[in-house]
Amino acid sequence: MATPGRLRQLVEDNSLRLDSLSTLVFDEADTLFDRSCGFMEDLQAAGVVPRPASNPQVLLVGATMGEFMTGKLSRKFPDLEKVVMPTLHTTASSLRTSFVDVGAGDKIAEIINLLRSERSETAGGDGSGRTSTIVFCNSISSCRAVDHAVNDAGLSAAVVHGDIPANVGSILP
């Protein structure tokens, strides 16, 4: 697994070769192949677009593959076959999700308030008040800021992002 920029770097540094690649998966393909996102240049420079010389099977995964994007990708990958799975992006029935739009407000303070609220709601179960919550951030610096603020607020948190080496073992409590 790699981001387009990291993949490009590994290929350019000769740390990764694609000549024996058998399967190539593009998750969030609708975003990766949207020129306005800037990933296309990295994918082309890494040699994965149009397709590596090893001619791997290419899987494009995306939740929002509209007709425009499907047509665009069909031109890049002429043998593209669209497979639709209605259950691909469904949420497990035991998982509770929420989206909170805080606008221009203090997002980190809102996260801390939500975590405290969740903790107090579950305190009646085993008495520990422990819950597991995942907060998605859009940058490493945001991950770090939320991690520090949550821990400073006395709540337990573990941060996971691309700058953490893969060999650190289990970091989750």
C-alpha positions in Angstrom: 0.0 0.0 0.0 1.3 3.4 -0.9 0.3 6.9 -1.6 1.0 8.0 -5.2 3.8 10.3 -4.1 5.5 7.7 -2.0 5.1 5.1 -4.7 6.7 7.5 -7.2 9.6 8.1 -4.8 10.2 4.4 -4.2 10.2 3.7 -8.0 12.5 6.7 -8.7 14.9 5.6 -5.9 14.9 2.1 -7.4 13.7 0.8 -4.0 10.6 -0.7 -5.7 10.3 -2.4 -9.1 7.0 -3.0 -10.8 8.2 -5.5 -13.4 6.7 -8.5 -11.7 3.5 -6.8 -10.4 0.5 -9.1 -10.8 -2.3 -7.0 -9.3 -2.6 -3.2 -9.0 -5.4 -1.8 -6.8 -6.4 1.8 -6.9 -8.6 2.6 -3.9 -10.6 5.8 -4.1 -9.8 5.7 -7.9 -12.3 8.5 -8.5 -10.1 10.8 -6.5 -6.8 9.4 -7.6 -7.6 9.9 -11.3 -9.2 13.3 -10.9 -6.6 15.7 -12.4 -7.6 18.5 -10.0 -6.2 16.4 -7.1 -2.7 16.2 -8.6 -2.2 12.5 -8.2 -2.1 11.6 -11.9 1.4 13.0 -12.4 2.8 10.9 -9.6 1.1 7.8 -10.9 2.4 8.4 -14.4 6.0 9.1 -13.1 5.9 5.9 -11.1 5.0 4.0 -14.3 1.6 2.6 -13.1 -0.4 4.7 -15.5 -1.2 3.7 -18.2 0.0 0.3 -17.0 3.3 -1.3 -15.9 5.1 -3.5 -18.4 4.1 -6.6 -16.3 0.5 -5.9 -17.4 -1.1 -6.6 -14.0 -4.8 -7.0 -13.4 -6.0 -3.5 -12.5 -8.8 -3.0 -9.9 -10.3 0.4 -9.5 -12.4 0.9 -6.3 -14.5 3.9 -5.6 -17.7 4.8 -3.9 -18.6 7.6 -6.3 -17.8 6.3 -9.7 -20.3 8.3 -11.8 -20.7 7.9 -15.5 -18.2 10.8 -16.3 -15.5 9.2 -14.2 -16.2 5.7 -15.5 -15.9 7.0 -19.0 -12.7 8.8 -18.2 -11.2 5.6 -16.6 -12.4 3.5 -19.6 -10.2 5.6 -21.9 -7.2 5.0 -19.6 -8.0 1.3 -19.1 -9.8 0.1 -22.3 -10.7 -3.4 -20.8 -12.3 -1.8 -17.8 -15.2 -3.9 -16.5 -17.5 -2.2 -14.0 -18.6 -4.3 -11.0 -21.2 -2.8 -8.7 -21.7 -4.1 -5.2 -24.5 -2.6 -3.1 -23.0 -3.7 0.2 -19.5 -2.6 -0.5 -19.7 0.6 1.6 -22.3 -0.4 4.1 -21.7 0.2 7.8 -21.7 -2.7 10.3 -25.0 -2.7 12.2 -23.0 -2.7 15.5 -21.1 0.5 14.5 -22.5 3.9 15.4 -21.4 6.7 13.2 -21.9 10.4 13.3 -20.9 13.4 11.2 -20.6 16.7 13.0 -20.2 19.9 11.0 -18.6 22.5 13.2 -18.1 25.1 10.5 -15.6 27.6 11.5 -15.7 26.6 15.2 -13.0 25.0 17.2 -12.9 21.5 15.8 -10.5 20.1 18.3 -12.6 21.3 21.2 -15.7 19.8 19.6 -13.9 16.4 19.2 -12.9 16.5 22.9 -16.5 17.3 23.9 -17.9 14.5 21.7 -15.4 12.0 23.2 -16.3 13.0 26.7 -19.9 12.8 25.9 -19.5 9.3 24.5 -17.5 8.2 27.5 -20.1 9.4 29.9 -22.9 7.7 27.9 -21.2 4.3 28.2 -20.1 4.6 31.8 -23.1 2.6 32.9 -22.0 -0.6 31.1 -18.9 -2.1 32.8 -18.2 1.1 34.7 -15.0 1.9 32.9 -16.4 4.5 30.6 -14.1 3.1 27.9 -15.1 3.4 24.3 -13.3 3.0 21.0 -13.5 5.9 18.6 -11.8 6.6 15.4 -11.2 10.2 14.3 -10.2 10.7 10.7 -8.0 13.7 9.9 -6.9 15.0 6.5 -3.3 15.6 7.3 -0.5 14.3 9.5 -0.3 17.6 11.3 -4.0 17.5 12.1 -3.5 13.9 13.5 -0.8 15.1 15.7 -2.7 18.2 16.9 -5.8 16.1 17.8 -3.7 13.4 19.5 -1.9 16.0 21.7 -5.1 17.8 22.6 -7.1 14.7 23.4 -4.3 13.4 25.6 -3.8 16.8 27.2 -7.6 16.7 28.0 -7.0 13.5 30.0 -8.5 11.2 27.4 -6.5 8.2 26.0 -5.6 8.4 22.3 -3.3 6.8 19.9 -2.3 8.3 16.6 -1.8 6.4 13.3 -0.4 8.1 10.2 2.1 7.6 7.4 5.1 9.0 9.3 4.9 6.2 11.9 7.1 3.2 10.9 5.2 0.0 10.1 7.2 -2.0 12.5 6.1 -0.2 15.7 3.8 -3.1 16.6 0.5 -2.6 18.2 0.0 1.1 19.2 -3.6 0.9 20.1 -4.6 0.5 23.8 
